[in-house]
Amino acid sequence: MKVPDREAPTERVRLDKWLWAARFFKTRALSAEAIDKGRVSLNGQVAKASREPRVGDTLEFRQGNEWRTVVVRGLSAVRGPAPVAQQLYEETAESLARRTAAAEQRRLAPEPALAQTQGRPTKRDRRTLSDWGDRWSASLDDQ
């Protein structure tokens, strides 16, 4: 008895696993969290973690503070080396231009809060500052 030939099964992989395997997120839990928060859309629709991307699908997601748009070029459920992971997708030209413009903007006008090297003064620092106030004055009469 001969078993009928069947099509070779196409590789199926969950979206959260694919994002992790393509090295967009450090852990699968982080990729699932981003999907749950609605930061990932597949072909223009908000995606669920169990969606299965196909070759040619367009993915748009937020990674950190930047939005990325990629086209799926391959499927994999295992996380491999970075050169292999980069073959799973192709970033669109618009996405690359947006990321380049954002990097240039951060370089030219950095966030003022990032220039702060120290946080709140400690109790000891506050005492020192209050002692300074008793001894120093900007008035011309005190000189």
N, C-alpha and C positions, 0 to 999 in steps of 0.2 A: 504494500500500500504506500503510495507516494503522497507526501505532504505537498499541498499546493504552494507554489512560490509566492511569497509575500513581499511587499515593498520593504526595503531596508528601513527600519524605524528611524525616523528623524530624531535627532537629539532634542530632548525637551528639558528646559531648565527654568526654574523660577526666576523672576525678575530680581528679587533681593539677592539671590545667589549669584546671578550674572554680574550685578553691580559690584559685588564683593570680589568675584573672580577677575573682573576687569580692573581691579585695584582702584576703584573710585572711593571706596570706603575701607577702613582698616579692619572692621569686623562685619560679619553678616548682620549682627544685631543693629549696628549703626545704619546699615543700608535699609533694613526693615523699618527702623524708626523714621528715617527720612521719607520713606514711602508712606508710612502711616500719617505723617504730618502733612501730606499733600504736596511735597516738594518735588515729586517725580511725576512726569507725564509721558505717556507712551502714545505716539502718533496723535498728539494734541488732546488726549483725554487723561484725566487723573488716573493713575495706575494703582493697582493693589499688588501686594507682595507676591501673590500667587500667579499673577499674569505671566505668560510665557512669551518672551520676546522672540521675534523671528528675524532672520537675516534681511536687512533692508529697512527695518523699523527705525523710526526717529525717536530718540529719547531726549527729553529736556529735564534737567534736574539742577538743584542748587547744591553746590559743594562748597561749604564754608560760606563766604559772602558772595560768591560768584555763581552765575548761572551758566551751565554748559549745555551745548546741544551736540549730540553725537548720533551717528548712524551705525547701527549694529552690523558688523561685517563677519562675525563668527560667534559661535555659541560654545560655552564651556562652563562646567559646574565645578571645576577644580581650579584652585588659585595657584598659578604657576609663576615663573619669573616675569619681571616687568616687560622685557622685550616680547614675550609670548602674549602677555595681557594686552599690550598695545596693538596687537594684530586683531583683537576682537572688535575694535571700533575704529571709527574715523570721525574726527571732530570737524564740524562744518566751518567754512571760512568766516561766516558771520560770528560764530562763537569765539573763534581765535581772535578776530578783530576786537570784539567786546572785551575779552580778557586782557589783550594788549593795552587797550585804551584805559581800562581800570587800573592796570599796573602803573601806567604812566601817570595817571591822576594821583595815585597814592604816592608816587615818587615826588611829584611836584608840590602837592599840598598834603603833607602827612597829617594824620589825626592829632590834634593838640594834646589829647589825653595821653597819647603814647609817649610824649616828650617828658612826662613826669617820671622821674627816676625813683622818687621816694613817695611813700604813702602819707598817711596822717602822722603828725608829730607824736612822739611818745610823751608820757607824763614828764619825764626828765627834760625832754626838749621844750615842752611848754613852760616849765619852771625857768629854764634858761632864757627863753624868749621874754617872759614877764620880767625877769631881772634886768634885761636889756632896756625895757621900756622905762624903767625907773631911772636909768643912768643916761639916756641919750635923748636929745631933743633936737628938732630941726629948726627951732626958733633962733633968731639972731640975738635975742635978749639974753639967752643962757650962756653965751660965749664970753 
